[in-house]
């Protein structure tokens, strides 16, 4: 007789969408949150709201020009175009090597916090979900990422639509901006999911702080 497989249980929720914009800068992150007329922009720099006039500077960021839905800023002397609705990734001071320590997330549609990043070096779109015990994704994302999910340990996941089967897979790395976390477990469910859920096995590695319409994740020592 074969020993019965141990069943894994996930708790999932889901939804939303928004692009991300990486800024190669001294500031950890820069986001265009809004405009005040044609001469002032509302920027989020390192998670802090900053109203800036054209020509003004703060925290190493200079506002060079402003349009109806975009702004051009100078960071380290280099121009960078920011667009309304785009979101930043944290540079974290790690020089692009994945050694950063902070992620700054602006709120997206529906009040969700979204991020573009990578899993095992391949692009992925995440949504923060404190109700998910682990990272979770649909079959389409698992196939695109080349994950051999159907050979993984099988369990059940509790979703809004009821219980569904789930396959456990191992991820070598999950990266957002300049922050990388290694050796994580994820669940693959046979359902359509617009985003990969960033669950608590990733989030528990960070101290989370909400500041208005942004969320800051600081990597724990």
C-alpha positions in Angstrom: 0.0 0.0 0.0 1.1 3.5 -0.7 1.1 6.0 2.0 -1.6 8.7 1.4 -0.3 12.0 0.2 -0.5 14.8 2.7 -3.0 17.4 1.6 -2.0 21.0 1.4 -4.6 23.8 1.9 -4.3 27.3 0.6 -6.6 30.3 1.2 -6.9 32.5 -1.9 -8.5 35.7 -3.0 -7.8 37.8 -6.2 -8.1 40.7 -8.8 -6.7 43.9 -10.5 -4.1 45.3 -13.0 -1.4 48.0 -13.5 2.0 48.4 -15.1 5.3 49.1 -13.3 8.1 51.5 -14.1 11.6 51.0 -13.0 13.7 54.1 -12.3 17.5 53.8 -12.4 18.1 56.4 -9.7 19.5 57.4 -6.3 15.9 57.5 -5.0 14.5 54.1 -4.2 11.4 54.7 -6.2 9.5 57.5 -8.0 5.8 57.5 -9.0 3.7 60.2 -10.7 0.5 60.2 -8.6 -1.2 63.3 -10.1 -0.9 66.8 -11.4 -2.0 70.3 -10.2 -2.6 72.3 -13.3 0.2 72.5 -15.8 3.0 73.5 -13.5 3.0 71.1 -10.5 3.2 67.3 -10.1 2.4 65.1 -7.2 5.2 62.6 -6.9 5.7 59.7 -4.5 9.4 59.5 -3.8 10.6 56.7 -1.6 7.0 56.2 -0.4 6.6 59.9 0.6 4.2 62.3 -1.2 5.9 65.3 -2.7 4.3 68.3 -4.5 6.9 69.7 -6.9 6.8 72.6 -9.4 8.6 72.3 -12.7 12.3 73.0 -12.1 12.0 71.9 -8.4 14.0 69.2 -6.8 13.7 66.8 -3.8 15.5 63.7 -2.7 17.7 63.7 -5.8 14.7 64.0 -8.2 14.2 67.1 -10.4 11.0 67.8 -12.3 12.0 68.8 -15.7 8.7 69.0 -17.6 5.0 68.2 -17.1 2.2 67.1 -19.5 -1.4 66.2 -19.0 -0.6 62.6 -18.0 3.1 62.3 -17.8 6.2 64.0 -16.3 9.9 64.0 -17.1 12.2 63.9 -14.1 15.9 64.0 -13.9 17.6 61.5 -11.5 21.3 61.5 -11.4 21.3 63.7 -14.4 19.4 61.2 -16.5 15.8 61.9 -17.8 13.1 59.5 -16.9 9.4 59.7 -18.1 6.8 58.9 -15.5 3.2 58.2 -16.6 0.0 58.4 -14.6 -1.1 54.9 -13.6 2.4 53.4 -13.9 3.9 52.1 -10.7 7.6 52.1 -9.5 9.8 49.3 -8.4 12.1 49.9 -5.5 15.8 50.1 -6.4 16.7 49.2 -2.8 20.3 50.3 -3.3 21.4 46.9 -4.4 22.8 48.0 -7.8 20.5 45.7 -9.8 21.8 42.5 -8.2 18.7 41.5 -6.2 20.3 42.6 -2.9 17.9 45.4 -2.2 15.8 45.6 1.0 12.7 47.7 0.2 9.7 47.6 -2.2 7.3 50.5 -2.6 3.9 49.7 -4.0 1.3 52.3 -5.0 -2.4 51.4 -4.8 -3.9 50.3 -8.1 -7.5 49.9 -9.3 -9.9 48.5 -6.7 -7.5 49.3 -3.8 -5.2 46.4 -4.7 -1.4 46.7 -4.6 0.3 45.3 -7.7 3.9 44.6 -8.9 5.7 43.5 -11.9 8.6 41.2 -11.2 10.1 37.8 -12.1 9.8 34.2 -11.0 12.9 32.1 -11.8 14.0 34.9 -14.0 10.8 35.1 -16.1 8.4 38.0 -16.0 5.4 37.8 -13.6 2.6 40.2 -12.5 1.8 40.0 -8.8 -1.0 41.2 -6.5 -0.4 41.5 -2.8 -2.8 39.1 -1.0 -2.5 38.9 2.8 -5.3 36.3 2.7 -3.2 33.8 0.7 -1.0 31.5 2.8 1.5 31.0 -0.1 2.2 32.4 -3.6 -0.6 31.1 -5.9 -1.1 31.2 -9.6 -3.3 29.8 -12.4 -2.3 27.0 -14.7 -1.6 29.4 -17.6 1.1 31.3 -15.6 2.6 28.0 -14.4 2.9 26.8 -18.0 4.4 30.1 -19.2 6.9 30.0 -16.4 7.9 26.4 -17.2 6.8 25.0 -13.9 6.2 21.2 -13.7 3.2 21.6 -11.5 1.3 18.3 -12.3 4.0 16.3 -10.6 3.8 18.3 -7.4 2.1 17.4 -4.2 -1.7 17.7 -4.5 -4.0 19.4 -2.0 -7.1 21.6 -2.0 -7.5 25.4 -2.1 -10.3 27.4 -0.6 -11.5 30.1 -3.1 -14.5 32.3 -3.6 -15.9 29.7 -6.0 -15.4 26.8 -3.5 -12.7 24.2 -3.1 -10.4 23.5 -6.0 -7.4 21.1 -6.4 -4.0 22.7 -6.0 -0.5 21.5 -6.9 2.5 22.5 -4.9 5.6 23.7 -6.8 9.0 25.0 -5.7 10.3 28.4 -6.9 14.0 29.1 -7.1 13.5 32.9 -6.8 10.9 35.6 -6.7 12.1 39.1 -7.5 10.4 42.5 -7.4 12.6 45.5 -8.4 16.0 45.0 -6.7 14.6 42.7 -4.0 14.9 38.9 -4.4 13.7 36.1 -2.2 14.8 32.5 -2.7 13.4 29.0 -2.3 9.7 29.6 -1.9 6.7 27.3 -2.3 3.7 28.2 -4.6 0.3 26.7 -5.3 -1.0 26.1 -8.9 -4.8 26.0 -9.3 -6.8 25.0 -12.4 -8.4 28.4 -12.7 -8.0 31.7 -14.6 -6.2 34.2 -12.5 -5.3 37.7 -13.8 -2.4 38.0 -11.4 -0.1 35.8 -9.4 -1.0 36.2 -5.7 1.8 37.3 -3.5 1.0 35.4 -0.4 2.3 35.3 3.2 5.2 33.0 2.6 6.7 36.0 0.7 5.2 38.8 2.7 6.3 37.4 6.0 9.9 38.1 5.0 9.1 41.8 5.2 7.8 44.4 7.6 4.7 46.0 5.9 3.8 49.6 6.4 0.8 51.4 4.8 1.3 55.1 4.0 -1.8 56.6 2.4 -2.1 55.1 -1.1 1.3 53.3 -0.9 2.6 50.2 0.8 6.2 49.8 1.8 7.8 46.4 2.4 11.1 46.5 4.3 13.0 43.2 4.3 13.5 41.8 7.7 17.1 41.4 9.0 
